[in-house]
């Protein structure tokens, strides 16, 4: 048999995915901060918090300082990051599944084993990035925060979390070292396969237990021990990112590794308690949804700072476009490496739900707020259907603060000018009915909830 015919025969016997040289496809690393304010980095201008490793990453990246996540709590936000779908699409709308009627969860968390299993199975019904990458020969590794049961539920080939509410063994990553990631990368290299790493450490998330050296450092910068601990946690998290990025450099993997940075939701540290201040995590306000988004790929992407709007719904489409793979049906994000798509975006959308899901099969029963922003104007629409009855379906364990409940009862649109009022203190909807009308039309065209069947 002639040599050319032998080669053709051999190629026909090789699976399509194997035709890619392992070193021609980028490795993928997601770095996902947990409960961090959008401005709490050196590169975002914080006067106290020092994040030299993430500052360096930002300088090497296509950086989007005006990034958003669509929802302001952990579980649904992470589900969006891994699917590229809005919560109303993947239906993981809350941190916890519903409870059977007449029962109470211990400590206000969790649910029955049966309902939790059904809740965790939500991701079985939609494409996830690890499953999409697996079809292309990628190995994937889950570490850190993970709410949907065992890591295999998301399609990861390797992982740490085995089934508890938000990550069990996975939560040790970062806080107790990075070796599991290094071992996984070594295994991927041994098998000559590209890899995807999900690095979502329980940092700077509470408990704020930074090393004493960092707490002492920040204690000199504020009278509040709560601020000092949180700031120290931000730097400790930054140190772990430096270790991960340094390992990629050491192994000569940086050039062809696509690193994407995002946080799961915003945070404002309370100076008087160890928790978050109002208008951040779990809330309808801008600070709960803001995050810088960074995309670094030295082999392909020129570093720059973009003034455009970006969203965590864009991460999966960006990765798939980088691999020249088709996006699954239903993805509404854009490829952040596509200049025309980025420049043509006019707004980003979001939606917030009850902290505990009210039902597994009807997102309309769980939604509390919808919002849209064009970067300057931000419109928030409270749940207006079902009138007074909608409030009766939201139990006290959903952590709605009195002023949020008052806003729901009023059921009035809220419009804020983020340029002149970044803390969203003055609702000016009545002064700008034309802007409210225009933004509402866009929001309703994006997604209009229907009256709940419940």
DOGURO-84246 format. One record per residue (C-alpha): z, x, y; residue in three letters. Coordinates in pm, whole numbers. Each point is the difference from the previous one (the first is absolute). Last residue first. Example, Ala and Ser with C-alpha at 12.3 -4.5 7.8 and 13.67 -1.06 7.14 Angstrom:
% residues 2
<up = 714&east = 1367&north = -106&rest = SER> .
<up = 66&east = -137&north = -344&rest = ALA> .
This chain:
% residues 454
<up = 4185&east = -4896&north = 2804&rest = UNK> .
<up = -371&east = -63&north = 59&rest = UNK> .
<up = 23&east = 206&north = 316&rest = UNK> .
<up = -211&east = -101&north = 294&rest = UNK> .
<up = -294&east = 242&north = 13&rest = UNK> .
<up = 15&east = 348&north = 140&rest = UNK> .
<up = -288&east = 105&north = 228&rest = UNK> .
<up = -133&east = 350&north = -67&rest = UNK> .
<up = -244&east = 222&north = 191&rest = UNK> .
<up = -173&east = -289&north = 179&rest = UNK> .
<up = 343&east = -128&north = 106&rest = UNK> .
<up = 88&east = 341&north = 139&rest = UNK> .
<up = -326&east = 35&north = 190&rest = UNK> .
<up = 33&east = -349&north = 150&rest = UNK> .
<up = 362&east = 74&north = 86&rest = UNK> .
<up = -104&east = 311&north = 188&rest = UNK> .
<up = -245&east = -193&north = 217&rest = UNK> .
<up = 235&east = -293&north = 63&rest = UNK> .
<up = 296&east = 221&north = 84&rest = UNK> .
<up = -216&east = 204&north = 238&rest = UNK> .
<up = -120&east = -316&north = 175&rest = UNK> .
<up = 352&east = -146&north = 14&rest = UNK> .
<up = 124&east = 304&north = 195&rest = UNK> .
<up = 309&east = -95&north = 201&rest = UNK> .
<up = 144&east = -228&north = -268&rest = UNK> .
<up = -27&east = 278&north = -258&rest = UNK> .
<up = 196&east = 244&north = 215&rest = UNK> .
<up = 291&east = 62&north = -237&rest = UNK> .
<up = 213&east = 269&north = 162&rest = UNK> .
<up = 200&east = 256&north = -199&rest = UNK> .
<up = -273&east = 144&north = -219&rest = UNK> .
<up = 136&east = 356&north = -6&rest = UNK> .
<up = -339&east = 135&north = 111&rest = UNK> .
<up = -3&east = -222&north = 311&rest = UNK> .
<up = -255&east = 140&north = 247&rest = UNK> .
<up = -251&east = 133&north = -252&rest = UNK> .
<up = 113&east = -219&north = -288&rest = UNK> .
<up = -77&east = -318&north = 191&rest = UNK> .
<up = 175&east = -261&north = -211&rest = UNK> .
<up = -101&east = -348&north = -110&rest = UNK> .
<up = 226&east = -230&north = -202&rest = UNK> .
<up = -135&east = -330&north = -125&rest = UNK> .
<up = 257&east = -280&north = -11&rest = UNK> .
<up = 161&east = -144&north = -311&rest = UNK> .
<up = 320&east = -71&north = 196&rest = UNK> .
<up = 185&east = -31&north = -326&rest = UNK> .
<up = -155&east = 323&north = -121&rest = UNK> .
<up = 98&east = 182&north = 317&rest = UNK> .
<up = 357&east = -125&north = -33&rest = UNK> .
<up = 8&east = 123&north = -360&rest = UNK> .
<up = -110&east = 340&north = 123&rest = UNK> .
<up = 271&east = 3&north = 267&rest = UNK> .
<up = 260&east = -91&north = -262&rest = UNK> .
<up = -105&east = 285&north = -232&rest = UNK> .
<up = -195&east = -86&north = -313&rest = UNK> .
<up = 157&east = 196&north = -284&rest = UNK> .
<up = -186&east = -178&north = -279&rest = UNK> .
<up = 328&east = -55&north = -180&rest = UNK> .
<up = 66&east = -302&north = 225&rest = UNK> .
<up = -260&east = -217&north = -178&rest = UNK> .
<up = -347&east = -78&north = 140&rest = UNK> .
<up = -126&east = -333&north = -135&rest = UNK> .
<up = 194&east = -200&north = 260&rest = UNK> .
<up = -181&east = 184&north = 277&rest = UNK> .
<up = -336&east = -137&north = -108&rest = UNK> .
<up = 128&east = -357&north = 19&rest = UNK> .
<up = 36&east = 17&north = 377&rest = UNK> .
<up = -377&east = 18&north = 52&rest = UNK> .
<up = -189&east = 7&north = -331&rest = UNK> .
<up = -252&east = 230&north = 170&rest = UNK> .
<up = 102&east = 221&north = 290&rest = UNK> .
<up = 99&east = 327&north = -160&rest = UNK> .
<up = 27&east = 231&north = 294&rest = UNK> .
<up = -315&east = 142&north = 158&rest = UNK> .
<up = 28&east = 348&north = 145&rest = UNK> .
<up = -260&east = 125&north = 247&rest = UNK> .
<up = -14&east = 364&north = 107&rest = UNK> .
<up = -206&east = 109&north = 298&rest = UNK> .
<up = -63&east = 369&north = 59&rest = UNK> .
<up = -115&east = 142&north = -331&rest = UNK> .
<up = -215&east = -295&north = -98&rest = UNK> .
<up = 294&east = -156&north = -178&rest = UNK> .
<up = 35&east = -283&north = -250&rest = UNK> .
<up = 304&east = -172&north = -149&rest = UNK> .
<up = 107&east = -248&north = -266&rest = UNK> .
<up = 357&east = -110&north = -53&rest = UNK> .
<up = 212&east = -180&north = -261&rest = UNK> .
<up = -212&east = -4&north = -315&rest = UNK> .
<up = 173&east = -83&north = -328&rest = UNK> .
<up = -107&east = -357&north = -78&rest = UNK> .
<up = -360&east = 79&north = 89&rest = UNK> .
<up = 6&east = 286&north = -248&rest = UNK> .
<up = 9&east = -256&north = -281&rest = UNK> .
<up = 20&east = 118&north = -362&rest = UNK> .
<up = 315&east = 206&north = -27&rest = UNK> .
<up = 224&east = -225&north = 209&rest = UNK> .
<up = 265&east = 43&north = 267&rest = UNK> .
<up = -39&east = 377&north = 15&rest = UNK> .
<up = 309&east = 176&north = 130&rest = UNK> .
<up = -48&east = 189&north = 325&rest = UNK> .
<up = -191&east = -301&north = 136&rest = UNK> .
<up = -345&east = 98&north = 118&rest = UNK> .
<up = -172&east = 206&north = 263&rest = UNK> .
<up = -371&east = 18&north = 79&rest = UNK> .
<up = -221&east = 256&north = 166&rest = UNK> .
<up = -335&east = 47&north = 165&rest = UNK> .
<up = -190&east = 281&north = 170&rest = UNK> .
<up = -235&east = -31&north = 293&rest = UNK> .
<up = -337&east = 94&north = 148&rest = UNK> .
<up = -140&east = 240&north = -258&rest = UNK> .
<up = -339&east = 134&north = 109&rest = UNK> .
<up = 119&east = 355&north = 59&rest = UNK> .
<up = 148&east = 32&north = -348&rest = UNK> .
<up = -305&east = -143&north = -173&rest = UNK> .
<up = -232&east = 226&north = 200&rest = UNK> .
<up = 207&east = 311&north = -70&rest = UNK> .
<up = 15&east = -54&north = -376&rest = UNK> .
<up = 281&east = 228&north = -119&rest = UNK> .
<up = 251&east = -283&north = 39&rest = UNK> .
<up = -196&east = -202&north = -254&rest = UNK> .
<up = 81&east = -359&north = 89&rest = UNK> .
<up = 241&east = -262&north = -131&rest = UNK> .
<up = -96&east = -344&north = -120&rest = UNK> .
<up = 11&east = 54&north = -374&rest = UNK> .
<up = -80&east = -331&north = -170&rest = UNK> .
<up = -249&east = 117&north = -260&rest = UNK> .
<up = 68&east = 348&north = -130&rest = UNK> .
<up = -132&east = 295&north = 203&rest = UNK> .
<up = -292&east = 194&north = -141&rest = UNK> .
<up = 56&east = 370&north = -73&rest = UNK> .
<up = -142&east = 286&north = 205&rest = UNK> .
<up = 315&east = 203&north = -64&rest = UNK> .
<up = 77&east = 21&north = 373&rest = UNK> .
<up = -95&east = -367&north = 27&rest = UNK> .
<up = 257&east = -87&north = -267&rest = UNK> .
<up = 270&east = 196&north = 181&rest = UNK> .
<up = -75&east = -163&north = 336&rest = UNK> .
<up = -17&east = -349&north = -153&rest = UNK> .
<up = 346&east = 57&north = -157&rest = UNK> .
<up = 154&east = 121&north = 326&rest = UNK> .
<up = -144&east = -259&north = 238&rest = UNK> .
<up = 247&east = -280&north = -80&rest = UNK> .
<up = 264&east = 242&north = 135&rest = UNK> .
<up = -139&east = -69&north = 344&rest = UNK> .
<up = -178&east = 194&north = 274&rest = UNK> .
<up = -68&east = -75&north = 366&rest = UNK> .
<up = -208&east = 249&north = 197&rest = UNK> .
<up = 135&east = 269&north = 234&rest = UNK> .
<up = -102&east = 269&north = -248&rest = UNK> .
<up = 140&east = 350&north = -11&rest = UNK> .
<up = -227&east = 256&north = -164&rest = UNK> .
<up = -12&east = 238&north = -296&rest = UNK> .
<up = -346&east = 28&north = -162&rest = UNK> .
<up = -19&east = -162&north = -340&rest = UNK> .
<up = -198&east = 128&north = -300&rest = UNK> .
<up = 144&east = 308&north = -172&rest = UNK> .
<up = 320&east = -14&north = 206&rest = UNK> .
<up = 87&east = -353&north = -114&rest = UNK> .
<up = 287&east = -133&north = 210&rest = UNK> .
<up = 41&east = -367&north = 94&rest = UNK> .
<up = 305&east = -95&north = 206&rest = UNK> .
<up = 133&east = -347&north = 84&rest = UNK> .
<up = 277&east = -33&north = 258&rest = UNK> .
<up = 214&east = -305&north = -59&rest = UNK> .
<up = 70&east = -330&north = 173&rest = UNK> .
<up = 93&east = -321&north = -180&rest = UNK> .
<up = 371&east = -47&north = 65&rest = UNK> .
<up = -31&east = 135&north = 355&rest = UNK> .
<up = -257&east = -267&north = 85&rest = UNK> .
<up = 231&east = -294&north = -55&rest = UNK> .
<up = 8&east = -263&north = -275&rest = UNK> .
<up = 313&east = 145&north = -157&rest = UNK> .
<up = 95&east = 137&north = -341&rest = UNK> .
<up = 23&east = 359&north = 136&rest = UNK> .
<up = -13&east = 19&north = 380&rest = UNK> .
<up = 88&east = -252&north = 270&rest = UNK> .
<up = 372&east = 14&north = -69&rest = UNK> .
<up = 171&east = 335&north = -66&rest = UNK> .
<up = -1&east = 159&north = -342&rest = UNK> .
<up = 300&east = 99&north = -206&rest = UNK> .
<up = 275&east = 264&north = 13&rest = UNK> .
<up = 171&east = -179&north = 286&rest = UNK> .
<up = 62&east = 64&north = 372&rest = UNK> .
<up = -307&east = 202&north = 101&rest = UNK> .
<up = -231&east = -236&north = -190&rest = UNK> .
<up = -309&east = 182&north = -125&rest = UNK> .
<up = -327&east = -171&north = 82&rest = UNK> .
<up = -227&east = -12&north = -304&rest = UNK> .
<up = -362&east = -62&north = -88&rest = UNK> .
<up = -152&east = -81&north = -335&rest = UNK> .
<up = -153&east = 169&north = -304&rest = UNK> .
<up = -83&east = 327&north = 174&rest = UNK> .
<up = -342&east = 164&north = -12&rest = UNK> .
<up = -153&east = 338&north = -87&rest = UNK> .
<up = -325&east = 62&north = -187&rest = UNK> .
<up = -83&east = 334&north = -161&rest = UNK> .
<up = -352&east = 47&north = -141&rest = UNK> .
<up = 12&east = 318&north = -206&rest = UNK> .
<up = -305&east = 227&north = -2&rest = UNK> .
<up = 119&east = 279&north = 228&rest = UNK> .
<up = 366&east = -37&north = -91&rest = UNK> .
<up = -27&east = 88&north = -370&rest = UNK> .
<up = 49&east = 376&north = 11&rest = UNK> .
<up = 313&east = -26&north = -218&rest = UNK> .
<up = 212&east = 147&north = 279&rest = UNK> .
<up = -166&east = -228&north = 253&rest = UNK> .
<up = 72&east = -311&north = -205&rest = UNK> .
<up = 356&east = 123&north = -47&rest = UNK> .
<up = 40&east = 42&north = 374&rest = UNK> .
<up = -107&east = -361&north = 53&rest = UNK> .
<up = 269&east = -116&north = -241&rest = UNK> .
<up = 270&east = 228&north = 143&rest = UNK> .
<up = -93&east = -94&north = 357&rest = UNK> .
<up = 25&east = -367&north = -91&rest = UNK> .
<up = 349&east = 74&north = -135&rest = UNK> .
<up = 95&east = 162&north = 330&rest = UNK> .
<up = -128&east = -302&north = 192&rest = UNK> .
<up = 228&east = -225&north = -203&rest = UNK> .
<up = 293&east = 221&north = 99&rest = UNK> .
<up = -116&east = -19&north = 363&rest = UNK> .
<up = -6&east = -379&north = -6&rest = UNK> .
<up = 335&east = -7&north = -180&rest = UNK> .
<up = 152&east = 213&north = 275&rest = UNK> .
<up = -122&east = -252&north = 258&rest = UNK> .
<up = 164&east = -277&north = -202&rest = UNK> .
<up = 327&east = 188&north = -35&rest = UNK> .
<up = 14&east = 88&north = 370&rest = UNK> .
<up = -84&east = -356&north = 103&rest = UNK> .
<up = 285&east = -133&north = -212&rest = UNK> .
<up = 239&east = 272&north = 119&rest = UNK> .
<up = -57&east = -127&north = 356&rest = UNK> .
<up = 102&east = 247&north = 271&rest = UNK> .
<up = -343&east = 158&north = -10&rest = UNK> .
<up = -171&east = 341&north = -3&rest = UNK> .
<up = 282&east = 218&north = -133&rest = UNK> .
<up = 36&east = -227&north = -302&rest = UNK> .
<up = -365&east = 73&north = -69&rest = UNK> .
<up = 63&east = 354&north = -122&rest = UNK> .
<up = 320&east = -89&north = -185&rest = UNK> .
<up = -184&east = -272&north = -190&rest = UNK> .
<up = -270&east = 250&north = -87&rest = UNK> .
<up = 240&east = 262&north = -138&rest = UNK> .
<up = 200&east = -271&north = -180&rest = UNK> .
<up = -303&east = -96&north = -207&rest = UNK> .
<up = -107&east = -356&north = 74&rest = UNK> .
<up = 171&east = -308&north = -147&rest = UNK> .
<up = -149&east = -297&north = 183&rest = UNK> .
<up = 36&east = -256&north = -275&rest = UNK> .
<up = -234&east = -130&north = 125&rest = UNK> .
<up = -372&east = 73&north = 20&rest = UNK> .
<up = -116&east = 334&north = 144&rest = UNK> .
<up = -103&east = 34&north = -275&rest = UNK> .
<up = -2&east = -179&north = -337&rest = UNK> .
<up = -311&east = 199&north = -84&rest = UNK> .
<up = -350&east = -148&north = -15&rest = UNK> .
<up = -215&east = 283&north = -137&rest = UNK> .
<up = -282&east = -173&north = -190&rest = UNK> .
<up = -205&east = 290&north = -140&rest = UNK> .
<up = -361&east = -46&north = -111&rest = UNK> .
<up = -159&east = 266&north = -218&rest = UNK> .
<up = -331&east = 160&north = -92&rest = UNK> .
<up = -35&east = 105&north = -363&rest = UNK> .
<up = -29&east = 347&north = -147&rest = UNK> .
<up = 253&east = -86&north = -273&rest = UNK> .
<up = 207&east = 303&north = 93&rest = UNK> .
<up = -50&east = -81&north = 368&rest = UNK> .
<up = 132&east = -350&north = -55&rest = UNK> .
<up = 297&east = 138&north = -193&rest = UNK> .
<up = 79&east = 244&north = 282&rest = UNK> .
<up = -20&east = -284&north = 254&rest = UNK> .
<up = 242&east = -202&north = -213&rest = UNK> .
<up = 246&east = 288&north = -25&rest = UNK> .
<up = -12&east = 53&north = 377&rest = UNK> .
<up = 65&east = -368&north = 57&rest = UNK> .
<up = 301&east = 1&north = -234&rest = UNK> .
<up = 128&east = 317&north = 173&rest = UNK> .
<up = 41&east = -153&north = 347&rest = UNK> .
<up = 374&east = 13&north = 56&rest = UNK> .
<up = 308&east = -218&north = -15&rest = UNK> .
<up = -41&east = -201&north = 321&rest = UNK> .
<up = -375&east = 49&north = -17&rest = UNK> .
<up = -42&east = -192&north = -322&rest = UNK> .
<up = 325&east = -159&north = -116&rest = UNK> .
<up = -125&east = -351&north = 81&rest = UNK> .
<up = -241&east = 9&north = -293&rest = UNK> .
<up = 288&east = -25&north = -244&rest = UNK> .
<up = 77&east = -358&north = 116&rest = UNK> .
<up = -296&east = -123&north = 216&rest = UNK> .
<up = 49&east = -317&north = 196&rest = UNK> .
<up = 147&east = -275&north = -213&rest = UNK> .
<up = 24&east = 180&north = -332&rest = UNK> .
<up = -290&east = 54&north = -241&rest = UNK> .
<up = -86&east = 347&north = -118&rest = UNK> .
<up = -74&east = 212&north = 306&rest = UNK> .
<up = -107&east = 359&north = -66&rest = UNK> .
<up = -375&east = 2&north = -47&rest = UNK> .
<up = -312&east = 94&north = -191&rest = UNK> .
<up = -328&east = -184&north = -68&rest = UNK> .
<up = 59&east = -229&north = 297&rest = UNK> .
<up = -156&east = -346&north = -34&rest = UNK> .
<up = 242&east = -177&north = 230&rest = UNK> .
<up = 189&east = -157&north = -286&rest = UNK> .
<up = 6&east = 340&north = -171&rest = UNK> .
<up = 274&east = 104&north = 242&rest = UNK> .
<up = 241&east = -242&north = -166&rest = UNK> .
<up = 127&east = -289&north = 211&rest = UNK> .
<up = -186&east = -107&north = 313&rest = UNK> .
<up = 228&east = 140&north = 269&rest = UNK> .
<up = -95&east = 366&north = 25&rest = UNK> .
<up = 156&east = 241&north = 251&rest = UNK> .
<up = -3&east = 362&north = -110&rest = UNK> .
<up = -252&east = 154&north = -238&rest = UNK> .
<up = -315&east = -131&north = -169&rest = UNK> .
<up = -249&east = 246&north = -147&rest = UNK> .
<up = -373&east = -52&north = -54&rest = UNK> .
<up = -254&east = 169&north = -228&rest = UNK> .
<up = -359&east = -51&north = 109&rest = UNK> .
<up = -291&east = -47&north = -239&rest = UNK> .
<up = -209&east = -236&north = 211&rest = UNK> .
<up = 128&east = -313&north = -170&rest = UNK> .
<up = 349&east = 132&north = 67&rest = UNK> .
<up = -77&east = 0&north = 373&rest = UNK> .
<up = -48&east = -377&north = 9&rest = UNK> .
<up = 317&east = -50&north = -203&rest = UNK> .
<up = 196&east = 232&north = 230&rest = UNK> .
<up = -138&east = -179&north = 311&rest = UNK> .
<up = 104&east = -346&north = -113&rest = UNK> .
<up = -227&east = -291&north = -84&rest = UNK> .
<up = 166&east = -343&north = -6&rest = UNK> .
<up = 151&east = -225&north = -267&rest = UNK> .
<up = 227&east = 256&north = -166&rest = UNK> .
<up = 157&east = 59&north = 342&rest = UNK> .
<up = 171&east = -340&north = -15&rest = UNK> .
<up = 157&east = 95&north = -334&rest = UNK> .
<up = 310&east = 136&north = 168&rest = UNK> .
<up = 73&east = -349&north = 131&rest = UNK> .
<up = -46&east = -156&north = -343&rest = UNK> .
<up = 237&east = 255&north = -150&rest = UNK> .
<up = 248&east = -64&north = 282&rest = UNK> .
<up = -20&east = -374&north = -66&rest = UNK> .
<up = 85&east = 48&north = -366&rest = UNK> .
<up = 273&east = 258&north = 57&rest = UNK> .
<up = 172&east = -227&north = 252&rest = UNK> .
<up = 14&east = 103&north = 364&rest = UNK> .
<up = 72&east = 305&north = 214&rest = UNK> .
<up = 202&east = 26&north = 319&rest = UNK> .
<up = 256&east = -209&north = 192&rest = UNK> .
<up = 288&east = 212&north = -126&rest = UNK> .
<up = -21&east = -168&north = -339&rest = UNK> .
<up = -275&east = -256&north = 20&rest = UNK> .
<up = 94&east = -366&north = 39&rest = UNK> .
<up = -109&east = -294&north = -211&rest = UNK> .
<up = -55&east = -365&north = 89&rest = UNK> .
<up = -377&east = 0&north = -38&rest = UNK> .
<up = -133&east = 302&north = -191&rest = UNK> .
<up = -21&east = 303&north = 225&rest = UNK> .
<up = -315&east = 123&north = 166&rest = UNK> .
<up = -134&east = 354&north = -26&rest = UNK> .
<up = 137&east = 276&north = 223&rest = UNK> .
<up = -137&east = 232&north = 267&rest = UNK> .
<up = -255&east = -253&north = 118&rest = UNK> .
<up = -370&east = -83&north = 20&rest = UNK> .
<up = -132&east = 141&north = -325&rest = UNK> .
<up = -280&east = -258&north = 9&rest = UNK> .
<up = -287&east = 254&north = -30&rest = UNK> .
<up = -209&east = -196&north = 251&rest = UNK> .
<up = 271&east = -143&north = 229&rest = UNK> .
<up = 154&east = 347&north = -4&rest = UNK> .
<up = -320&east = 153&north = 142&rest = UNK> .
<up = -206&east = 205&north = -243&rest = UNK> .
<up = -71&east = 374&north = -7&rest = UNK> .
<up = 158&east = 7&north = -347&rest = UNK> .
<up = 246&east = 293&north = 5&rest = UNK> .
<up = 84&east = -17&north = 370&rest = UNK> .
<up = 19&east = -380&north = -6&rest = UNK> .
<up = 251&east = 3&north = -285&rest = UNK> .
<up = 200&east = 257&north = 196&rest = UNK> .
<up = 17&east = -238&north = 296&rest = UNK> .
<up = 95&east = -292&north = -223&rest = UNK> .
<up = 298&east = 196&north = -138&rest = UNK> .
<up = 123&east = 179&north = 313&rest = UNK> .
<up = 35&east = -248&north = 285&rest = UNK> .
<up = -185&east = -32&north = 332&rest = UNK> .
<up = -338&east = -141&north = -98&rest = UNK> .
<up = -357&east = 87&north = 98&rest = UNK> .
<up = 56&east = 377&north = 31&rest = UNK> .
<up = -118&east = 153&north = 323&rest = UNK> .
<up = -151&east = 314&north = 150&rest = UNK> .
<up = -38&east = 92&north = 365&rest = UNK> .
<up = 69&east = 373&north = -39&rest = UNK> .
<up = -316&east = 28&north = -213&rest = UNK> .
<up = -50&east = 364&north = -97&rest = UNK> .
<up = -307&east = 157&north = -159&rest = UNK> .
<up = 206&east = 279&north = -136&rest = UNK> .
<up = 85&east = 370&north = 40&rest = UNK> .
<up = 216&east = -53&north = 310&rest = UNK> .
<up = 170&east = -293&north = -172&rest = UNK> .
<up = 81&east = 216&north = -303&rest = UNK> .
<up = 149&east = 265&north = 229&rest = UNK> .
<up = 219&east = -258&north = 172&rest = UNK> .
<up = 91&east = -130&north = -347&rest = UNK> .
<up = 130&east = 347&north = -87&rest = UNK> .
<up = 174&east = 54&north = 335&rest = UNK> .
<up = 190&east = -331&north = 2&rest = UNK> .
<up = 270&east = 35&north = 266&rest = UNK> .
<up = 169&east = -314&north = 129&rest = UNK> .
<up = 149&east = 42&north = 348&rest = UNK> .
<up = -250&east = -81&north = 277&rest = UNK> .
<up = -230&east = -207&north = -225&rest = UNK> .
<up = -358&east = 62&north = 110&rest = UNK> .
<up = -210&east = -136&north = -286&rest = UNK> .
<up = -72&east = 353&north = -123&rest = UNK> .
<up = 373&east = 70&north = -16&rest = UNK> .
<up = 64&east = -307&north = -207&rest = UNK> .
<up = 205&east = -316&north = 46&rest = UNK> .
<up = -254&east = -198&north = 203&rest = UNK> .
<up = -115&east = -229&north = -277&rest = UNK> .
<up = 356&east = -62&north = -116&rest = UNK> .
<up = 73&east = 85&north = -362&rest = UNK> .
<up = 100&east = -233&north = -284&rest = UNK> .
<up = -154&east = 179&north = -301&rest = UNK> .
<up = -267&east = 265&north = 57&rest = UNK> .
<up = -306&east = -14&north = -220&rest = UNK> .
<up = -191&east = 319&north = -81&rest = UNK> .
<up = -311&east = -92&north = -197&rest = UNK> .
<up = -173&east = 293&north = -171&rest = UNK> .
<up = -356&east = -16&north = -137&rest = UNK> .
<up = -188&east = 280&north = -178&rest = UNK> .
<up = -354&east = 29&north = 117&rest = UNK> .
<up = -293&east = -11&north = -239&rest = UNK> .
<up = -208&east = 313&north = -38&rest = UNK> .
<up = 273&east = 200&north = -180&rest = UNK> .
<up = -7&east = -218&north = -309&rest = UNK> .
<up = -378&east = 30&north = -23&rest = UNK> .
<up = -131&east = -353&north = -10&rest = UNK> .
<up = -205&east = -81&north = -312&rest = UNK> .
<up = 323&east = -94&north = -175&rest = UNK> .
<up = 8&east = -339&north = 168&rest = UNK> .
<up = -336&east = -90&north = -154&rest = UNK> .
<up = 116&east = 64&north = -355&rest = UNK> .
<up = -182&east = 295&north = -163&rest = UNK> .
<up = -250&east = -71&north = -285&rest = UNK> .
<up = -295&east = -40&north = 236&rest = UNK> .
<up = 82&east = 334&north = 157&rest = UNK> .
<up = -14&east = 174&north = -337&rest = UNK> .
<up = -340&east = -149&north = -82&rest = UNK> .
<up = -135&east = 111&north = 337&rest = UNK> .
<up = 130&east = 354&north = -56&rest = UNK> .
<up = -152&east = 20&north = -349&rest = UNK> .
<up = -330&east = -129&north = 135&rest = UNK> .
<up = -1&east = 271&north = 266&rest = UNK> .
<up = 81&east = 266&north = -262&rest = UNK> .
<up = -290&east = -106&north = -232&rest = UNK> .
<up = 91&east = -133&north = -346&rest = UNK> .
